[in-house]
Amino acid sequence: MSSRTRPARHGLLVAAPLRIEARALRRGAPGLHVVRTGMGPERSRQAVPGLRADPAERFAIAGFCGALDASWAPGDAVVACELRGVARQALEVPRALVTALEREGLRVRIGPLVSVPRIARGGDRIALQASGAQAVDMESAWLAAAAAGRPFAVVRVVLDGPGHELLRPAFARNLLTAARSLRGVARAFESWMESLPSRPQEHGLRSAAQGEV
């Protein structure tokens, strides 16, 4: 049975902020348990109680992001090793997930992700990159509270970045590329879940403030 027709695996809850992101994930893996949470920090905070109440054993955030590194291209999959924005949170990168993403033909990038309350452009991107962040979104740092101790991963797909700004003529093509990659992310999530025991063995979310890296 292929991953596209396999029954739902509710051991993983995936939060996707935007409708287009949730749609791409569901198209990639129809059985994936995806919840659309809304754009920006306020809607993310509002979504947290419902996400925390979900009995899924693992939690993930997936969607689009902006690259801060000019070498990153639309469609690249970014696995966060650290979240910044509310506080710094070091994340354990699930190697089995990275392998699953690569098997989908995605170019995988691993780096710090910063969440900001509004779209970052121009000088804002430069300042964020200077801080050490490599990608930016508007939700992950606030949605992270929904993990509630569960193993946790953040996978974002590059939509725009230096040289690939949102309002450029190539945006429609970049959006199609990013959506196609997000469908691959959904299939990788399914493969990742299949590689794991039925119950979590360790927590993926760790506190950098406590020195757990």
C-alpha positions as CSV (number, residue, x, y, z in Angstrom):
1,M,0.0,0.0,0.0
2,S,1.5,3.3,-1.0
3,S,1.9,6.3,1.4
4,R,-0.8,8.1,-0.7
5,T,-3.5,5.5,0.1
6,R,-2.4,4.4,3.6
7,P,-4.9,4.9,6.4
8,A,-4.5,8.0,8.6
9,R,-1.8,8.0,11.2
10,H,-3.0,10.1,14.0
11,G,0.1,9.6,16.0
12,L,1.3,12.9,14.4
13,L,-0.5,16.2,14.6
14,V,0.7,18.8,12.0
15,A,-0.1,22.5,12.4
16,A,-0.2,24.5,9.1
17,P,-1.0,28.2,9.4
18,L,-2.4,29.0,6.0
19,R,-5.1,27.3,3.9
20,I,-2.8,26.8,1.0
21,E,-0.2,25.1,3.2
22,A,-2.8,22.8,4.8
23,R,-4.2,22.0,1.3
24,A,-0.7,21.1,0.0
25,L,0.0,18.9,2.9
26,R,-3.3,17.0,2.6
27,R,-2.8,16.5,-1.1
28,G,0.6,15.1,-0.4
29,A,-0.6,12.6,2.2
30,P,-4.4,12.5,2.4
31,G,-4.3,10.6,5.7
32,L,-2.1,13.1,7.5
33,H,-3.7,14.8,10.5
34,V,-3.4,18.5,9.6
35,V,-4.9,21.4,11.5
36,R,-5.0,24.9,9.9
37,T,-4.1,27.5,12.6
38,G,-4.2,30.9,10.9
39,M,-1.6,33.5,10.0
40,G,0.5,35.4,12.5
41,P,1.2,35.3,16.2
42,E,-2.3,36.1,17.5
43,R,-4.0,33.3,15.7
44,S,-1.2,31.0,16.6
45,R,-1.6,31.8,20.3
46,Q,-5.4,31.2,19.9
47,A,-4.8,27.8,18.3
48,V,-2.5,26.5,21.0
49,P,-5.1,25.2,23.5
50,G,-6.9,23.1,20.9
51,L,-3.6,21.7,19.6
52,R,-2.4,20.9,23.1
53,A,-5.7,19.0,23.7
54,D,-5.1,16.8,20.7
55,P,-4.0,13.2,21.8
56,A,-1.4,12.8,19.1
57,E,1.9,11.5,20.3
58,R,4.0,13.8,18.2
59,F,3.6,17.4,17.0
60,A,5.0,19.2,13.9
61,I,4.7,22.6,12.3
62,A,4.8,22.8,8.5
63,G,4.3,25.6,6.0
64,F,6.2,28.2,4.0
65,C,9.0,30.5,5.1
66,G,11.3,33.2,3.9
67,A,15.0,32.5,3.4
68,L,17.6,34.8,4.9
69,D,20.5,33.1,3.2
70,A,20.8,34.0,-0.5
71,S,22.0,30.5,-1.4
72,W,18.6,29.0,-0.3
73,A,16.1,28.6,-3.1
74,P,12.3,28.3,-3.3
75,G,11.3,24.7,-2.6
76,D,14.2,24.0,-0.2
77,A,13.0,22.2,3.0
78,V,14.2,23.9,6.2
79,V,14.3,21.8,9.3
80,A,14.6,24.1,12.3
81,C,17.4,23.3,14.9
82,E,16.4,26.3,16.9
83,L,13.3,28.6,17.2
84,R,13.7,32.3,18.0
85,G,11.1,35.0,18.5
86,V,9.4,34.4,21.8
87,A,12.4,32.8,23.4
88,R,15.3,30.7,22.1
89,Q,14.3,27.0,22.0
90,A,16.8,24.4,20.8
91,L,15.2,21.6,18.8
92,E,16.5,18.1,18.3
93,V,16.6,17.5,14.5
94,P,15.0,14.1,13.8
95,R,17.5,12.4,11.6
96,A,14.9,9.9,10.3
97,L,12.8,12.8,9.2
98,V,15.7,14.4,7.4
99,T,16.4,11.1,5.6
100,A,12.7,10.9,4.6
101,L,12.7,14.4,3.2
102,E,15.8,13.6,1.2
103,R,14.2,10.5,-0.2
104,E,11.4,12.7,-1.5
105,G,14.0,14.5,-3.6
106,L,14.0,17.7,-1.4
107,R,17.1,19.7,-0.7
108,V,17.2,19.9,3.0
109,R,18.6,22.8,5.0
110,I,19.0,22.8,8.8
111,G,19.3,26.0,10.7
112,P,17.8,28.5,13.2
113,L,14.3,29.8,12.3
114,V,13.1,33.1,13.6
115,S,9.4,34.1,13.9
116,V,8.4,37.7,13.6
117,P,5.0,39.5,13.8
118,R,4.9,40.8,10.3
119,I,6.4,40.0,6.9
120,A,10.1,40.7,6.8
121,R,11.5,42.5,3.8
122,G,14.7,44.3,2.7
123,G,16.5,45.7,5.7
124,D,14.6,43.5,8.2
125,R,15.9,40.4,6.5
126,I,19.4,41.7,6.6
127,A,19.1,42.4,10.4
128,L,17.6,39.0,11.0
129,Q,20.4,37.2,9.1
130,A,23.0,39.2,11.0
131,S,21.4,37.8,14.2
132,G,22.3,34.3,13.1
133,A,18.9,33.2,11.9
134,Q,18.6,31.6,8.5
135,A,14.9,31.5,7.8
136,V,11.9,33.5,8.9
137,D,8.2,32.9,9.4
138,M,5.3,34.4,11.4
139,E,4.0,31.5,13.5
140,S,6.4,28.8,14.6
141,A,7.7,30.4,17.8
142,W,4.1,30.9,19.1
143,L,2.8,27.5,18.0
144,A,5.7,25.8,19.7
145,A,3.8,25.9,23.0
146,A,1.4,23.4,21.6
147,A,4.1,20.7,21.7
148,A,3.5,20.4,25.5
149,G,6.4,18.1,26.0
150,R,5.7,15.9,22.9
151,P,8.5,15.1,20.4
152,F,8.4,18.1,18.1
153,A,9.7,19.1,14.7
154,V,9.4,22.2,12.5
155,V,9.7,21.9,8.7
156,R,9.2,24.9,6.5
157,V,9.6,25.2,2.8
158,V,11.3,28.3,1.3
159,L,8.9,30.5,-0.6
160,D,10.9,33.7,-1.0
161,G,14.2,35.2,0.1
162,P,17.0,37.4,-1.1
163,G,16.7,37.6,-4.9
164,H,13.3,35.8,-4.7
165,E,11.1,38.5,-3.1
166,L,7.3,38.0,-2.7
167,L,6.2,40.6,-5.2
168,R,8.6,39.7,-8.0
169,P,7.1,38.4,-11.3
170,A,8.5,34.9,-10.6
171,F,6.4,34.6,-7.4
172,A,3.7,32.4,-9.0
173,R,6.3,30.0,-10.2
174,N,8.0,30.0,-6.8
175,L,4.6,29.4,-5.1
176,L,4.0,26.3,-7.2
177,T,7.5,25.0,-6.5
178,A,7.1,25.5,-2.7
179,A,3.6,23.9,-2.7
180,R,5.0,20.9,-4.6
181,S,7.8,20.6,-2.0
182,L,5.3,20.8,0.8
183,R,3.5,17.8,-0.6
184,G,6.8,16.0,-0.4
185,V,7.1,17.1,3.2
186,A,3.7,15.5,4.0
187,R,4.9,12.2,2.5
188,A,8.1,12.4,4.5
189,F,6.1,12.9,7.7
190,E,4.3,9.6,7.0
191,S,7.6,7.8,6.4
192,W,9.0,9.3,9.5
193,M,6.1,8.1,11.6
194,E,6.4,4.6,10.2
195,S,10.1,4.5,11.2
196,L,9.2,5.2,14.9
197,P,7.9,3.1,17.7
198,S,4.3,3.5,18.6
199,R,5.1,5.6,21.7
200,P,7.7,8.4,21.9
201,Q,11.0,7.6,23.5
202,E,12.3,11.1,24.0
203,H,11.3,14.7,23.7
204,G,12.3,16.7,20.6
205,L,11.9,20.1,22.2
206,R,14.6,21.2,24.6
207,S,15.3,24.5,26.3
208,A,18.4,26.3,25.2
209,A,18.2,28.3,28.4
210,Q,18.7,25.1,30.3
211,G,21.7,24.2,28.2
212,E,20.1,21.2,26.6
213,V,21.4,21.1,23.1
